[in-house]
Amino acid sequence: MLSNNIYNIKTITDFHRLRGLSKPEHPLVSVINYADIQHNAGDYMRSWVLDFYSISIKRNINGKIKYGQQQYDFDEGVMFFIAPNQAFKIAVELDQAVERSGWMLLVHPDFLWNTPLAKNIKQYNFFDYSVNEALFLSDKEETALNHIIRNIQQEYHSNIDKFSQSIIVSQIETLLNYSDRFYQRQFITRKVSNHQILERLEKLLNDYFDNNDSLSKGFPTVQYFADSLNISQSYLSNLLTVLTGQSTQQHIHDKLIEKAKEKLSITGSSVSEIAYELGFEHPQSFSKLFKAKTKLSPTEFRQSFN
């Protein structure tokens, strides 16, 4: 259904029909060969919203795809996770002459009903990354996932019986668990990119306090820095935890305490004034955080310099 230049696709059957594919063998789960998908002129102009999960590996798109706020080449295995009701957009017009490859796994939430995965799937943070960060796979990792996809496809191609749902759901969960492992690997191996994010975060933190943004914008939030870095809150905190052992919130608190110590030691501003300058609505909240971090109250810290 097209509304305000946004395609909202309600069912997997509708997706098959829209993309020129034959009717799915199962209405709630489908594995699609990406090369079989037909793209229509103007697809790159629209945003898309699906009412079901989409997990995919795509290659050879012949250009860049805008995935949230970033763009990616598709000349290597790149994996995307899109949850129901998340919007995404193809940022470049696709060249039909190029031979694309990869697969898409479509899973309707109803297929997971009354299974543990129905609840647990929300714990896989990379579905939040569907609008921010792709997963880059090695050949070995992609081979492992391709094997799982073949198992899923083979199961629903066979005669459906009372065991089929649980077997397919267990395979989907295995796919997600492997993907989770590969994301953790990516945090570590993509060091240059990740360290650039750390450097940019450090600069954003310094600028926030040095430019007195806290006076106009209030206490710095994880959302603010994630948006400024064009990545999700979950991805940023997970990345920082893997690389530094601290979450984004802890980094913000550490920088805030650093600036507070500076103000307490070299200015004559009162504790309340410093609290407001740092974005706190209530000086008591500032004093509580400062003491939790330093074991001293702001006044005791200042007195230690006298």
N, C-alpha and C positions, 0 to 999 in steps of 0.2 A: 504494500500500500504506500503510495507516494503522497506526502504531506509536507508543504513548505520546503520542497527540495530535499526531503529526508525520506528514505525508504525504510519502512518498518516492516520487517518480514516476520510473520507470526509463526509459521510452521516450517518444518524441514521440507515438507512436500512443496510448499510455496517457493522455497529457495531453489529446489530442483527445477521447478517449472520456469522460474525467472532466468535461470542460468542454462536453459536448454538441455537439461539432463532428463533421463528417464525417471519414472516414478520410483521413489526409494523403496527398497525391499522391506524396510522397517520404518514406520512413520516417526519413531522417536530417536533413532540413532542411525547415522549414515557415515560411511567413509567415501570420500570423493577424490578421484584423480584430478589434480589441479589442471592438468593439460586439457581435460574434457570440458572445463567451464567456459561458457561463452560470455564475453564482456560486450556490453552494448555501448554505442557511441554516447559520450556524455557521462559515463559512469564516474569519471574522475571529478565531475562537478558536484556530485551529491555526497551527502553523509548517509550512513547506514546504521540501522539499529536492528538487532536480532533478538528474538524472544527465546533464544536457546544458546547454549555454549558452543563456541567455535575454537578448535585447537588446530593449528595448521603449520606446515612447513612449506615455504615457497621459494622457488629459485627462478632466475632468468626472467625477471619482470622487465628488463631492459630500461632501467632508469631508477629513480628513487621513489619510495613510497613514504608519505607522511604518516608517521605512527605517533599520534599525540602531538607533541611539540618538536619531535625530532624526525630526521629523515635517514633512511637506511638503504644501502645497496643490497640487491638480492643476488649477488654473484656467489654467495656461499649459503649454507643452510641457516636460515633465519626462522625462528619459531615465534608464533604469536598466540596469545591467549585472550579471548574475548568473552566476557560474561554477558548474560542476558541484560538487555536495556542499556548497554554501553554504546556510545556513538563512535564511529571511526570514519575515516575518509581516505579514498585513494587520491593522492595528490598529483599524480601525473597520468596522462592518457596512455593506456597500454597499447603496445605494438602487437597487433594480432599476428604479424609475420614471425615473431620470435617464438620459439618452442619453449613453453614454460613447463615446469615440472614441480612435483611436490604433492602433498595431500592435505585434505581437510577432514577433520573429525567433527561432526555435528551431533550434539547430544541435547535433547530437550529435557528440562528439569523434571518433567513427569516420568521420564525413564528411571530417574534416581529415587523416585518416591518410595518411602518406607525402607530405605537402605541407609546404613551409617554414612555413606558418602554424600547423601543429600544434605546433611548438616556439615560434614567435615570439609566439603569442597570449598566452603567460604574461608577456610583456614589457609588455603594456598594463596599466598600474597601476590603471586605473579599475575593473577587475574586482575589485580589493581593496576598492574603494569601494562595492561593491554592498551592503555592510552599514553604510555610513557616509555617503556623500555622493552626491547625485543631480547630474545635469547639466541645467542650465536652458538651453533653446535659444531663440534668436531666431527669428522667422518665417522669415527667410532661411536660417538654418542647418537648420531643420526641413524646409524645402522641398528642400534639397540631399540630405538623408538619405532623404526620401520617394522621391526619384527613384532612388536606389540600390536601395531596397527593391523598387520596381516592377521594376527590372531583374532582381533575383534571382527574384522571383515569376514573371516572364515566362519566364525560362530553364528553371525546373523544370516549368512548365506545358507547355513545348514537348516535343517528342520527345527523350528522354534519349539522348545519344550519348557517344562517348569524350571529347568536349570539354566536356561539361556541368559536370563536377565542377570543373575548373580555372577555368572562367569564373565559376561561382558563388563559388568560394573567393576569386578575385581581387576580386569585388564585395564580399564580406564584409571582406576586408582593406582595401579602399577605405573602407568604412563605418567601420571601426575607426580608420583614419588620420584621417579627418575628425573623428571623435569626440575623438581625442587633441588635435587642433588646437583644438576648441571648449572642451575642458577647460582648456587653457592660457589661452584667452581669458577663461574664467570666473575664473581666479585673479586676473586683472588687473581685470576690469570689476566684479566683486562686491566693491568696495573696502570698503564699510562693514562687511560681514560678515567679510571677511578681516582687516581691521584690528582688529576686535573679537577675533578669534582671537589675533592678535599680542599684544593687551593682556592677554588672559586667560593666555596662555603666560607673559608677563613676570611677572604676579602669581603664577602657580603656581611659577615658578622662585624668585622672592624668598621665597615662603612656605616652599618646600621647605628652603631653607638657614636662613632666619630662625627657623623653628620646630624646627630641628635634626632634621628628618625623616631626614636622611642618616645620623644615628646609628642609627636603628631600621630604616630601609628600605634603607640602603646607597647605593651610587653611583646617582644618578638616571638612569633609562633613557628612551629615546625612547618605549617602549611605555607607561610610566607616564603621560607627559604626553599622548600620543595618546588613551589611555583616559580620562584626566581631561577632555579636550576633546571626547570622543565623536566622534572622527574617526580614520581609519586612520593608521598610521605613514607609509605612502607618501604619502597626501594631505597630511599635515602637512609633511613634508619638501619635497615638491614645491611647496607653497604658499609656504613660507619661502624656498626657493631662488629662486622667481620674484620675490617681493616684496623680498627682502633680499640675495639672492646667497649665503646661507648655509643649510646644512641644519639640521635639528633638533639633531643631535649637535654641530654647531659652536656653536649657540646655548647648549646646555647647558655646553659647555666654556668659552665666554666668560663665562658667569655664574659658573661655578665658579672661574675664575681671578680674577674680580672679587672674590668673597668671600674667596679665599685671600689676595689682596693686602691686603684689609682686616684679616684676622686677623694677618698677618705684620707689619703696620705699627702696629697699636694694641694687640695682646695680647702676653703673654709666653709663650704656648703654644709648645712645641717644634714643629719641622717634622713630626715623627711624629704628635703629638697633633692638629695641624691636618689632616693627611692623614686620620686616622681620623674626625675631626669632619665632614669633607666626603664621607665614604662610601667612601674607598679602603681596601681590605684590606691593601695593601702600600704603605708610604711611598715606596718606590722608584718606583712607578707614578705617584704624585702628583708627585714631583720631576721625572720624565721629561716629563710633560705640561706642567708649569709652565715648564720650560726651553724646550720646543718652542714654547710660546706667547709667552714673554717674552724669550728669549735669555739669561735669567739663572736660576741655581738659586734655590730659595726662600731659602737662606741669603744668597746674594749680594744678592737683592732686599731682604731685611731689613737687611743691612749698609749699603745705600745710604741708609737713613734715619738712620743714626748719624753 
